[in-house]
Amino acid sequence: MSIDSLRRSARETVSGLPPGFWWLWLSTLVNRTGAFVLTFLSLYLTVELGHSPWFAGLVVALHGLGGIAGSPLGGALTDRWGRRPTMVTMHLAAAASAAALAFVTSAWAIATVVLLMGVAMQAVRPSINATIADMVPAHDVRRAYALNYWALNLGFAIASIGGGAAIFLGYRTLFVVDAVATTLCAVIVFLRLPETRPEARTDKAGEPVVEAKVSMFTVLRDAPFRSLVLLNLLVCLVFTAPWIGLPLTMADQGLSPSSYGVVIAVNGIVIVGFQLLVNKLTDKRSPVLLLSLSSLLFAFGTGATALAGSPVAFAATVIVWTVGEMIHVPTNAAATARLAPEHARGRYQGVMGMSWAVAGFVAPIAAGAIVGGPGPNVLWAATAAIGVIAAAGYFTRLRKVLADGDADRSEGKDQKGHGGPDGDAADSPVDRTARASGADQASVGA
């Protein structure tokens, strides 16, 4: 491929998106560029404050636990309060938490602050995803999610390098820089990003249409979306396992921690270097095909870890499941936006975010227990099996509902029918939500 063709492909990848998206993209980049807390938190707790590795692991787990609560909270606020107010408030709450970590020293205070940070950081994500779905045309939504994910990883790569170089300034200084970057992110959103929450619909007579009330329980009664969430949970478990299991597996084979650092860095390098290319190659493809393919890549990549015996071989496995990650994350976000009614996008994204948070809490504990018990090979066999099950689940449970979504977009229709995962009659997101709400008349949108 020539340089000119690469440039042309890059222009096509980033063209045609509204200005508001690029302000949101910039806020994501700024936010992640200063994301030092989670990167250096375990070192700060053990090296600087002298806490045990067990306590450091507990605190990191509390961050994930906070995310489980924060995701539905952020989803409800996104729909009721608005996208921009939720983003600004939660960014400022995360900034305050990062700043607090620079000053608190007691174990209880640190644990509490990190828990609250987990709530705030996860609560902002439904509003970001809902904003993208609001402002970007349906046929470009997946591309927009991929670009935003690229910004997130680019920022994280910068933070990892910059934090490592600046660590001589002290961990507390890094936490203050994190707080400043997150505050700047909130300022960008407040000053430049318009509110995108859809206005109330009206009928032909101009009267407001009463939307079906949607609670978190109503969302979970949406069968196709529930399948999407559960399958994403399986994939997230597979995706999260290497972050704990891989360094333990490499150490078990006598490889040094520095070797692991080089191997896991491949993940960020591949995403930053090739996310736009992968997005170009997969654009306009069937979402079910992409979700199934990404699940198989996760299965093959993690499963092959059991056969690796050198840093090069381990790096090759990381490349495989990283490609799966680049395909899965934007496709899953776009599928969530597709299945959600406009007035409940925040809640749908919030419930989907819970699957990521649950996996982030459960997978590290499970991976550590399996490696320390039956052994690493059992862990990698399990992740391979789970990935294959997820791939089969996407194809059998969601093929019709997401295929109908593709047909609707190609025909220029607006939120038309989706067949249920069991071959039910086609339902729109609003129809599905209304039917679920009918079984939940006592519930009121949170």
Protein Blocks (a to p, Z undefined) as FASTA:
>chain_A
ZZklmmmmmmmmmgoiafklmmmmmmmmmmmmmmmklmmmmmmmmmmnopafklmmmmmm
mmmmmmmmmmmmmmmmmmmnopklmmmmmmmmmmmmmmmmmmgmbfklmmmmmmmmmmmm
mmmmmmmmmmmmmmpcfklmmmmmmmmmmmmmmmmmmmmmmmmmmmmnojklmmmmmmmm
mmmmmmmmmmmmccfbdcddddfkopacddddddfklmmmmmklmmmmmmmmmmmmmmmm
mmmmmmmmmmmnopafklmmmmmmmmmmmmmmmmmmmmmmmgoiafklmmmmmmmmmmmm
mmmmmmpcbfklmmmmmmmmmmmmmmmmmmmmmmmmmmpcfklmmmmmmmmmmmmmmmmm
mmmmmmmmmmmmnojklmmmmmmmmmmmmmmmmmmmmmmmmmmmmmmmmnopahiacddf
kopacddfklmmmmmmmmmmmpccZZ
